[in-house]
Amino acid sequence: MSTPLKVLVVGCGNMGSSHAKAYHADPGFDLVGVVDHAPAPRHALAAALGGVAEFDDYERGLAAARPDGVAICTYPDTHAGLTLRAFAAGCHVFVEKPVATTVAEAEQVVAGAIRAGRKLVVGYILRHHPSWLRFIEIAQTLGTPLVMRMNLNQQSAGAQWSTHKNLLRSMSPIVDCGVHYVDVMCLMTRSRPARVSAIGARLAGDIAEGMYNYGQLQVVFADGSVGWYEAGWGPMMSETAFFVKDVVGPTGCVSIVAKKAGGDAQSSDIDSHTKTESLLLHHAALRADGTFEKADEIIDLADEPDHQELCAREQRYFRRAITENLDLSDHMRDAVNSLRIVLAADESVRTGRTVALD
């Protein structure tokens, strides 16, 4: 077996903990340390992983651990700077989405990866879920244009609402969560996004000034496809219809049917956010008498990795990207493209205007 890749995890919150556990359990990696300014989460994570090295400063961690790769799992407004510093230290980077908080910064990060000859993998977790890949594959058979309807509202309280308020210091839910689902839409259409419009509402008085915690975007693609995405965070959010994943095309439609995600589960349950369980495929073709030619199909999905397993699969891909020298040009281009769309949506909320992407 090849020598394990040394990796340093930066950020010991929910995602940092999940990724650190994935590295710790994978013999292809050597987790050489965790970094966080806050001592409590850093101590807890290091202890849970058997006493890995701890650092309260990123630069000291880079210098002492000398990693091959860095996993950046901090708040989004730090992603670009931390990633560029990792490239400067000769490291490959896995960075949680979004890659940056502006398109210009995202393009700088991609250019930095190319210039340094290092791999950049962005944490689009749905790309590693076999059921979501099947969902995308079926959507691509439904003809053109597509109508893509998706949402993920989260009713949050306590520590989770505190985390959401921290995120709301730098970006809204339709930016932070929206990049996942807009990325899926782009994979379904593989068409150029043309324009974006959006609406938003500030439903809480204790969030960052000028920020909104509910938003809905609409994106129009060059091939006529349209996509809708809705996201809201906070203790006031409804648990009704918080999980909609539905695609309609000329030949029919396909929907995620997930009891655990859309029925029994709560929107605050992170494992429910990626659950599919089965797909409902409807065929639009009619007989001469006006009845449907084919019955609806239920496609059961056996491979249902939970959130932790999905993080493990992301990191196996990160390792492959490094050891097999995978071409990540499309991956990086897509990361910038999805960010461009959701930031245009944010601009639309704030200006009340449709934003052209041509």
N, C-alpha and C positions, 0 to 999 in steps of 0.2 A: 504494500500500500504506500502511496506517496506521502510525503511529509505533511502533517496537518497545517492548514493555513492559520496563522496567528491573527486573532481578531480582537479589537477593542470596541466595547459598546459604550456609546455616549448617550446618557439619559436613562434614568432608572425608573421611569413611570410605567404605565401599562404596557405600551408597545416595547419599550426598552427591556422590560422584564421578560416579556414573551420571546423576544429575539435572543436575549442572553441565554435563556433556558434552551432554546433551539440549538445554539452553538455548543453549549455545554454537553448536550446529549448526542452530538454528532461527532464521530471519531475523525471526520474530515477537517474539523476545526479545533484549534486550541484557544480557548477563551482566556486571553492574557490580562484582562482587567475590565472594570466598569468605571465610568466617570459620571459624577453628578456633583453640583455645588451643594445640594441639600444632603446632609449626612444621614438622615433617617432612612430614606428609600435606598440609598447607596449601601448602608450597613446591612439592611434587611436582605437586599438582593445578593450581596456578596456572601452573606452567611448561608442563605438558601442554596447557594451553588458551591458550598464546601469551602468557603474562605478564599475566593479569587481576589486578586489584587484590587485595591480601591484607589481612586484618584479624585481629588476635588478640583483639579485643574486640567483642562484638555491638553494644553501644551506639555505639561509634565507627564501626562499619561502617554502621549505620543513618544516623547523622548525616552521614557523608562521602559515601556512595553515593546517598542519597535515593531508594531503590528504590520502584517501584510495587508490587512483590510480593516476598515472602520465602519461600524454600523451607527448611523446618526439617527437617534430616536428622540430628539428634543422637540421643543415647540417650533412651528414652521418658520417663524421669522429669524431663526438661527441657522436654518438648513444650508443656505447658500454659502455663508461665511465659513461654517465648519467643514463643509465639503471641500471647498477650495483649499483650506489649510491642510486637509488630509492629502489632497493631490500633491501639494507642495512638499509633503513629507514622504512622498513616494508610495502612498497607500491607494488601494482600490476602495470603492465606497458603495455601501448599501445605505440609501437614505430613505426615510419614510416620506410618503407623499404629504403635501406637494413638494416638489424639488426646490421651490423658492416661493417668495410671495409676490414677485413681479416677473413678467415675461423677460425683461432685460436681464435680471439676475439668473433666471433659468437658462437663458442662452449663454451667459458667462460660465455657468457650471458645466454645461455640455462642451463648450469650447475648452474649458480647463481640463476635462477628462481626455479629450482628443489630444490636446497639447502635451499632457503628461504621459499619454499612452497607458492610462489606467482605466479600469472598468467602472462604470457607473450604472448601478441597478436601483431603480426607484420602486418603492414598496406598493405596487398595485396588486394587492393580495388576490383580487378576483381572477387575475390572469393565471393563477396557480390552482384554481378550483375546478376540478374536472366537470362538475355539473354546470358551472357558469360557462365553461368553454363549449359544452354541448348546447347550451341556451343560445350562445352567439352563433354557433354553427347552424342550428335550425333557423334562426332569424335570417341568416343569409340565403336561405332557400325560399323565402316568402315573396320574392319579387321586389320591385322598386316602384314607388317610394315606400319607405317604412315609417310607421308611426310608433315611436318608442316612449313608453310611459313608465316612469320609475320614481320611487320616493324612499326616504328613510328618515322618518321623524323619531326623535328620541325623547321620551319623558324622563327627565333626570332630576335627581334630588341629592342632598348630602354631598359626599365627596365627588360624585360624578358631575353634579351641577357645578361644583368648584372647578373641576377640570374643564368643563365646557366654558365657564366664564374666563378661565385663563386663555383658552383658545380664541375666545371672542375679543381678546385684546388686539389680535392681529388679523383675524379673518372670520367671515361669516360661515354658517353651515353649508351654504350652497357652493362655497369655495373649498372648504376643508373636506367635506364628504363628497361634494359634487364631482371632483376630479375622477373618483373611482367610476362613477356611473356614466359620466360623459365619455370617459375612456372606453367603456363598454359600447356605448352608442357609436363611437368612431370606428371600433372594430367591426361592428355589425354593418355599417354602411360603406366604410372605406371611401367616403366621399368628402370633399372639402367643405368645412363649415363656412357658411356664407354670412349669417347674421344672428344676433342674440338679443333677446329682450327678457326682462325679468321684473319681478315685484318683490318687495320685502316689507317686513313689519317688525318694529321694536316692541316686544311683548313683556320686557322686564326692565325695571328701573335701575337694577344693580349691575348692569353690564357696562362695558367700555363706552364712553361717550361717542355718539355718532354711529354706533354699531347696531345691527339688527340680528335677532336670533331666529327669525323665520324668513325663508325665501323660496321663490319658485322661479325657475328659468325655462325659457323656450329657445331652442336652437334650430335653425333651418339650414339644411345642407344643400349643396349645389345640385344634387340629383333629385331634389324635391322632398327628401326625407325630413321628418320633423321629430324633435325629441323634447320631452318635458321631464323636469326633475324638480322635486320638492324636498326640502329639509328644514326641520326646526328642532331646537334644543331647549329644554327647560322644564320646570315643574308644572307648567301650564299646558304642555303639549298633550294632545289626545292620543289614546292608545287605539283608536278606531282607524283602520285602514292605514296603519303606519308603514306597511310593507307591501308595496305594489311594484311588480316587475312584469311588464306586459309589452309585447311587440306585435303589431298588426301590419300585414302587407297585403298586396292584391290577391294572393292565393290562400290567405288564412291568417292565423295568429298563433303565437306560442306564449304561454304564461308560466311563471314559477308558481307552483302550488305548494305552499310550505306551511303546514299546520303549526309547527314549532315557531316559525318566524311570524306568521300573520294571524295565528289563532291563539294558542295557549300561552305562547311566550310573551314576555314584556319587551317593550322597545328598548329598555336599558340593558338587556341581555346581549352582550357582544357576540356570543356564539350564534345567536339567532340572525345576525345581520348577513351572514353568508349562507344560511341554510336554504336548500332547494327542495330536497326530498323527492319531488317529482315535477315533471313538466306536463302541461296540458297543451296538446297540439290540436288545433281546429283547422279543418280543410274547408275552403269557401266554395268549391265547385258544386254546382247544382245540376240535378237531372232536369229533363224536359218538364216534369210535373212540378218543379220548384222545390223538391226535397233535396237534402244534401246527399251527394254521391257516396261520401265516406263518413263513417262515425268518428267522433273525436277520439284521440289516442291519449292514454296516460302513459308517460314514459317514466318508469321508476328508475331512480338513480341510487345505486348501491354505494358508490364511493363518496361518502359524506364526511370529509375531514373537518374536525372542529377547528377553532381559531388557533390553538397551539400547533396543531399539525400543519395548518396552512402556513404558519410562520416557519416551521421546519422545512416545508417545501420551497418557500421563498429562498431560504438560505442555501438549500441544495442547488437551486438555480444560480445563486450568487457564486457558489463554488465552481460550478460548471462554466460560468462565464469567464472565470479567471483561468481555470486549469485547461479548458478547451479553447480558450481565446475566441469566444463567441462574438460575432458581429452584433453589437448593440445599437447600431445606427437607427433602426426603426424604433427600438424601445425608447431611446432618448428623444427622438423626434416626436413620438407620440406623447411623451411626458410633457413636453413644452406645449404641444398642440392642445391637450386637454386643459392645461393651466390657462392658456390663452382664452379658451371658451368661458371658463368659469369666472375669470377676472373681467371679461367683457360683460358677463351677467351682473357682476358686482357694480361695474360702472353704470349699467342700465338701471339698476335699483336706485343708485344715487343721483342720476341725472334725469330719470324718467324718459329716456330716449332709447330707441333700438340702436344697437352698436353693430356696424358693418365690419366684417372680418376680411373682406377682399383686399 
